Amino acid sequence: MTISINAAAAQGITYLRKSIWAIRLDHLKIDILNGTPGPWVHLYSPFNKVCNGMDPVGIFCFTLDYDDPEWEVYEGPLADSDEYKAAQAAYDVYEGKL
């Protein structure tokens, strides 16, 4: 089932992802303000710490179409889970090499 960012916010759903993303742990967290999504998202990806120096990465999303139903509800492991932390650790070999 796909959903738009606006519909997700209206339903109180904060974690979303796209099925076409190659890394199954990559996902967004939206902030909900008075039932609507804020103008930013937080991109979580185990590779973020290596390539961006932090995880999550905040993204100001003025270019996203919040009505486009292209998102799925993310129900995978969150950043504080052992599985997510193990996926981050797998990228440690790249630290300082990019």
C-alpha positions as a Markdown table, in Angstrom:
| # | Residue | x | y | z |
|---|---|---|---|---|
| 1 | Met | 0.0 | 0.0 | 0.0 |
| 2 | Thr | 1.3 | 3.4 | -0.9 |
| 3 | Ile | 0.5 | 6.7 | 0.8 |
| 4 | Ser | 1.3 | 10.4 | 0.4 |
| 5 | Ile | 3.2 | 12.4 | 3.0 |
| 6 | Asn | 0.2 | 14.5 | 3.7 |
| 7 | Ala | -2.0 | 11.4 | 4.2 |
| 8 | Ala | 0.6 | 9.8 | 6.4 |
| 9 | Ala | 0.8 | 12.9 | 8.6 |
| 10 | Ala | -3.0 | 13.1 | 8.9 |
| 11 | Gln | -2.9 | 9.5 | 10.1 |
| 12 | Gly | 0.0 | 10.1 | 12.5 |
| 13 | Ile | 2.4 | 8.0 | 10.5 |
| 14 | Thr | 5.9 | 9.3 | 10.8 |
| 15 | Tyr | 8.2 | 6.7 | 9.2 |
| 16 | Leu | 8.1 | 6.3 | 5.4 |
| 17 | Arg | 10.3 | 4.9 | 2.6 |
| 18 | Lys | 10.2 | 4.1 | -1.1 |
| 19 | Ser | 10.1 | 0.5 | -2.3 |
| 20 | Ile | 12.7 | 1.4 | -5.1 |
| 21 | Trp | 15.3 | 2.2 | -2.5 |
| 22 | Ala | 18.0 | -0.4 | -2.6 |
| 23 | Ile | 18.9 | -0.4 | 1.1 |
| 24 | Arg | 15.9 | -1.8 | 3.0 |
| 25 | Leu | 16.8 | 0.1 | 6.2 |
| 26 | Asp | 16.8 | 3.5 | 4.5 |
| 27 | His | 13.7 | 5.6 | 5.5 |
| 28 | Leu | 12.4 | 9.0 | 6.3 |
| 29 | Lys | 10.9 | 10.4 | 9.5 |
| 30 | Ile | 8.5 | 13.3 | 9.0 |
| 31 | Asp | 7.7 | 15.7 | 11.8 |
| 32 | Ile | 4.0 | 16.3 | 12.2 |
| 33 | Leu | 2.8 | 19.8 | 13.2 |
| 34 | Asn | -0.9 | 20.2 | 13.9 |
| 35 | Gly | -1.7 | 17.2 | 11.7 |
| 36 | Thr | 0.4 | 18.3 | 8.8 |
| 37 | Pro | 4.0 | 17.5 | 7.8 |
| 38 | Gly | 6.7 | 20.0 | 8.5 |
| 39 | Pro | 8.8 | 21.3 | 5.7 |
| 40 | Trp | 11.7 | 19.0 | 6.5 |
| 41 | Val | 12.4 | 15.3 | 6.8 |
| 42 | His | 15.0 | 13.2 | 8.5 |
| 43 | Leu | 16.7 | 10.7 | 6.2 |
| 44 | Tyr | 18.0 | 7.6 | 8.0 |
| 45 | Ser | 20.5 | 5.4 | 6.3 |
| 46 | Pro | 23.1 | 3.1 | 7.8 |
| 47 | Phe | 25.6 | 4.7 | 5.3 |
| 48 | Asn | 24.9 | 8.2 | 6.4 |
| 49 | Lys | 27.6 | 8.4 | 9.1 |
| 50 | Val | 30.3 | 7.5 | 6.5 |
| 51 | Cys | 29.1 | 9.8 | 3.7 |
| 52 | Asn | 27.5 | 12.6 | 5.7 |
| 53 | Gly | 29.1 | 12.4 | 9.1 |
| 54 | Met | 25.8 | 11.9 | 10.9 |
| 55 | Asp | 22.6 | 9.9 | 10.9 |
| 56 | Pro | 20.0 | 11.0 | 10.3 |
| 57 | Val | 20.5 | 13.8 | 7.9 |
| 58 | Gly | 17.9 | 16.7 | 8.0 |
| 59 | Ile | 16.6 | 17.7 | 4.6 |
| 60 | Phe | 14.5 | 20.8 | 3.9 |
| 61 | Cys | 12.0 | 19.4 | 1.5 |
| 62 | Phe | 10.5 | 22.2 | -0.5 |
| 63 | Thr | 10.8 | 20.2 | -3.6 |
| 64 | Leu | 8.8 | 17.1 | -2.5 |
| 65 | Asp | 5.3 | 16.7 | -3.7 |
| 66 | Tyr | 3.5 | 16.0 | -0.4 |
| 67 | Asp | 0.4 | 14.8 | -2.2 |
| 68 | Asp | 2.1 | 12.2 | -4.4 |
| 69 | Pro | 1.2 | 8.7 | -3.1 |
| 70 | Glu | 4.6 | 7.2 | -3.7 |
| 71 | Trp | 5.6 | 6.3 | -0.2 |
| 72 | Glu | 5.2 | 3.2 | 1.9 |
| 73 | Val | 4.9 | 3.0 | 5.7 |
| 74 | Tyr | 8.3 | 2.0 | 7.1 |
| 75 | Glu | 8.0 | -0.8 | 9.6 |
| 76 | Gly | 11.6 | -1.9 | 9.7 |
| 77 | Pro | 14.3 | -1.5 | 12.4 |
| 78 | Leu | 14.8 | 2.0 | 13.8 |
| 79 | Ala | 18.2 | 3.6 | 14.3 |
| 80 | Asp | 18.4 | 2.5 | 18.0 |
| 81 | Ser | 17.9 | -1.2 | 17.1 |
| 82 | Asp | 20.7 | -3.8 | 17.1 |
| 83 | Glu | 20.0 | -4.6 | 13.4 |
| 84 | Tyr | 20.3 | -1.0 | 12.3 |
| 85 | Lys | 23.5 | -0.5 | 14.4 |
| 86 | Ala | 25.0 | -3.7 | 12.9 |
| 87 | Ala | 24.3 | -2.3 | 9.4 |
| 88 | Gln | 26.0 | 0.9 | 10.3 |
| 89 | Ala | 29.0 | -1.0 | 11.6 |
| 90 | Ala | 29.3 | -2.9 | 8.3 |
| 91 | Tyr | 30.2 | 0.5 | 6.6 |
| 92 | Asp | 32.9 | 1.4 | 9.1 |
| 93 | Val | 35.5 | -0.1 | 6.7 |
| 94 | Tyr | 34.9 | 3.0 | 4.4 |
| 95 | Glu | 35.4 | 5.6 | 7.2 |
| 96 | Gly | 38.0 | 8.1 | 5.9 |
| 97 | Lys | 38.3 | 6.5 | 2.5 |
| 98 | Leu | 35.6 | 8.4 | 0.6 |
